[in-house]
Amino acid sequence: MPVQYILGEWDFQGLSLRMVPPVFIPRPETEELVEWVLEEVAQRSYAVGSPGSPLILEVGCGSGAISLSLLSQLPQSRVIAVDKGEAAISLTHENAQSYEDPAALDGGEEGMDIITHILALAPRLLKDSGSIFLEVDPRHPELVSSWLQSRPELYLNLVAVRKDFCGRSRFLHIQRSRP
């Protein structure tokens, strides 16, 4: 029996999805398909709710891995997931219901709301040379750097940016300097 069925769940694109037989288990390689779709969508500009926002159809959704991971990373999109198996439809629906809190994906217009809130509080919470490590959207390192440079009174510096395993700038190390 596959380990995914034994565990009853499996990680796909950062989402923990429930897995039950006989629904197909997504391959790790399928994450590459998701990455490709995300790259293609990134080359276009879509306004939230606009007629041109992405409409994604997944045929043979299984656990909903592809649809749900795309929806989590493209909240402006609309996704339709279909499957001929009732078990697959039920599992996709269940995985969609246990999907993260939508507010956790909504960081404001540029996704910076919670980040700027954390950084504004940081000088009161950190000791000299204290650090903050953040996982952010790949577009945020540049935005965070500009935001910090425009607020020298915070005494915070972006000292390092690290890439994730997909090569995207994803992790920030911010350090408090002495006033």
N, C-alpha and C positions, 0 to 999 in steps of 0.2 A: 504494500500500500504506500502511495506517495506520502512523503513527510508533511506536505501541505494539508492533506486530509487528516493526518494524525494530529497535527497541531490545531487544525480547525481554522487557521488563518495564515495569511502570507503577505509580505510587504511588496508593494508594487508602486514605483515612483513616489515613495514616501507615504503611501496610504496603506494602512493595515486593513486588508480585506478578508472577510470570512470566506472560507473554502470548504465546500462539502461535495461528496460524490453525488451524482455522476458529472457535475459541472466541470468543464475543462479548466485546467490550471494554466494561468498565463505563463509563457516562457520568459526567462530573463531577456531574451533577444527582442521580445515584444516591446520592451521599454525603448528600444532603438526606434521602433515605429513611432512611438509617442514623441520622442525627441525630434524626429524628422518633421512630424506635423507641427510641432511647436516652432521649429526653425522657419518653416514656410509661413506660418501665421505671423511670426515676428517681422517678416519682411514686408508685411502689409500693415496699414494703420486702420484700426477699427475703433469707432466710438461706441461706448456702451449703449446697447439698445438700438443702434442704428440699423437700417435695413441691410447694410453691408457687414454686420458683425457675423462671425463664423457660425455656420449651421453645420453640425457634425452628425453624421449618421453612422452608427456602428451596427453592422449586420453580423449576428452571431456573437452577442455580447458576453455570454458566459457569466462570469462573476461581476462584470461591469468594469473590469480593471482599466481598459482603454478609455471608455467614456468618462468614468469618474476621475481618472487622473488628468485627462484633458480639461474637464470642467473645473477641477481644482486650480489648474494653472491658467485657464482662460475663462475667468468668471463672467466675461462679457459675452461668451458664446452660448448657443442653445444646442443641446445634445439630445438626440433620439437614439435609444438603444433597443434593438429588437433581437429576438431569438426564437427559434421554433420550439425550444424546450421550456415547459412551465417551470421546472426546477431552476433553470438559468434566469428566467425573468424574476422569479421570487428572490433569488440570491442577489441579483443586481439591485432590486428594490430594497432589500435588507441592507446591503452595503451602502446604498445611497442615503438611507435613513440614519445610519451610524456615521455618515460623513461629518467631517469637522464642522464646528459652529461657523456658519457663514460670516459672522462678525470677525472671526479670526482671520478670514481672508480679505477683509475690507479694511484697508489702512488709509482710506481717504483717496483723494484724487490721484496722488502719485504714490500712494502706499506708505507714506512717511509719518502718518499721525502718531502711531505708537512709538516709533523710533525717536522722533523729536521729543516726545513726552519723556521717554527714558533718559535721553541725553540732557534735557533741561533739568531733571532731578539729580543727575549724576554728581555734579560738584558738591552737593550737600551730603551725598551718601558715600563717596569715595575718599579714601585717604590719598595723600600725595603719592603719585605713581600707581594708584589703584587702576584696575583694568575693567573694561566691559568687553565681552565677546558677544557678537550678534550674528545670527543667521538671517540673511536678507535676500531680497530679490536681486538678480544680477544687475538691474539698473540702479540700485541704491548706493553702491560705493561712491560713485561720482556725486550723487545728490547729498550724501552724508558729508563728504569732504567739503563741498561748497557751503553747506549749512554750518558746519563747524568753523570754517574760515570766516564766515560772516558774524560769528559770535565769539570773539576772542576772550570775552569776559567769563566764559565757561571754563577756560583753561583745559580744554579737551583736545587731543590730537589723534587723528587717524594714523596709527603707526604701522598697520599691516592689513593687507587684503589677501585672502587665500581663495583659491579656486576649489570647486567641488570636483568629484570624479568625472563630471561631464565637461570640465574645463571652463565653467562659468564662475565669475567672481561672486562668491556666495557668503563668505565669512569675514567679519571685520573685527579687528582688535583696536580698541580706542582706549587711550590712557590719559589719566589726569596728570598735568604738569603742575609744578609749584607756582603759585601766584607771585 
